[in-house]
Amino acid sequence: MYAAQLIAQGEKASQGLFLWSQFVADTEFLYEHTALVTDVEAWKQQWFELEVINALALAEWEEQGKPQDWSACWRKEYQQEAAELAQKLLGLVKGFSNSLTPTT
């Protein structure tokens, strides 16, 4: 996966449960690509946080009977935190510039 593809996927990942799950799966072992990742240990730590959200959301979706449209629950319970975590993970990609987050 190239940096541009990863960044594009990461910026959309928090839009829904299945986009999120795919992003989490696709990024699990990217720390092995030292041309992409600036800090391997930080990547592993940050990725674990993504996986926690993924596991919690999937478990809740399954407990609710795997509804076709689970977007309201995702938005209410997980979307904001997922977006923040994805941005933090993308911050560990070489060449990523986060223009979406204001600086203080």
C-alpha positions in Angstrom: 0.0 0.0 0.0 1.4 3.4 -1.0 1.3 6.4 1.3 -1.3 8.3 -0.8 -3.6 5.2 -0.8 -3.2 4.8 2.9 -3.9 8.4 3.6 -7.0 8.5 1.4 -8.4 5.3 3.0 -7.6 6.6 6.5 -9.3 9.9 5.9 -12.5 8.1 5.0 -12.2 5.2 7.5 -14.3 6.8 10.2 -17.3 7.2 7.9 -18.7 3.8 8.7 -18.1 0.5 10.6 -17.1 -1.5 7.6 -14.8 1.2 6.2 -13.2 1.3 9.6 -12.8 -2.5 9.9 -11.2 -2.6 6.5 -8.8 0.2 7.4 -7.9 -1.5 10.7 -7.2 -4.8 8.8 -5.2 -3.1 6.0 -3.0 -1.3 8.5 -2.2 -4.0 10.9 1.2 -4.9 9.6 2.2 -1.7 7.8 4.8 -1.0 10.5 6.9 -3.5 8.6 7.2 -1.0 5.7 9.8 1.3 7.0 9.6 3.4 3.9 6.0 4.4 5.1 6.2 4.4 8.9 8.2 6.8 10.9 8.1 5.0 14.3 7.4 1.3 14.5 6.6 1.1 18.2 4.3 4.1 18.1 2.5 2.6 15.1 1.9 -0.7 17.0 0.7 1.1 20.0 -1.6 3.4 18.0 -2.9 0.6 15.8 -3.9 -1.3 19.0 -6.2 1.6 19.9 -7.8 1.3 16.4 -8.4 -2.4 17.0 -10.0 -1.8 20.4 -12.6 0.5 18.7 -13.0 -2.0 15.9 -13.7 -4.9 18.3 -16.1 -2.9 20.5 -18.1 -1.6 17.5 -18.3 -5.0 15.8 -19.3 -6.7 19.0 -22.1 -4.1 19.5 -23.2 -4.5 15.9 -23.4 -8.3 16.3 -25.3 -8.0 19.6 -27.9 -5.8 17.9 -28.5 -8.6 15.3 -26.1 -7.2 12.5 -28.6 -4.6 11.2 -28.2 -3.5 7.6 -28.1 0.2 8.6 -26.0 0.7 11.7 -24.8 4.2 10.7 -26.7 6.1 13.4 -25.1 4.0 16.2 -21.7 4.3 14.6 -21.9 8.0 14.3 -23.2 8.4 17.9 -20.8 6.0 19.7 -17.6 5.6 17.6 -17.1 8.0 14.7 -15.5 10.9 16.5 -13.0 8.7 18.3 -12.3 6.6 15.2 -11.5 9.8 13.2 -9.1 11.0 15.9 -7.3 7.7 16.1 -7.0 7.4 12.3 -5.5 10.9 12.2 -3.0 9.9 14.9 -2.0 6.8 13.0 -1.7 8.7 9.7 0.6 11.1 11.6 3.1 8.3 11.7 3.2 7.9 7.9 6.2 9.6 6.3 5.1 12.6 4.4 1.7 13.0 5.9 0.6 16.5 6.7 -2.6 16.9 8.7 -4.2 20.0 7.4 -7.6 19.1 8.9 -6.6 19.6 12.6 -6.1 23.2 13.7 -2.9 23.9 15.6 -2.9 25.7 19.0 
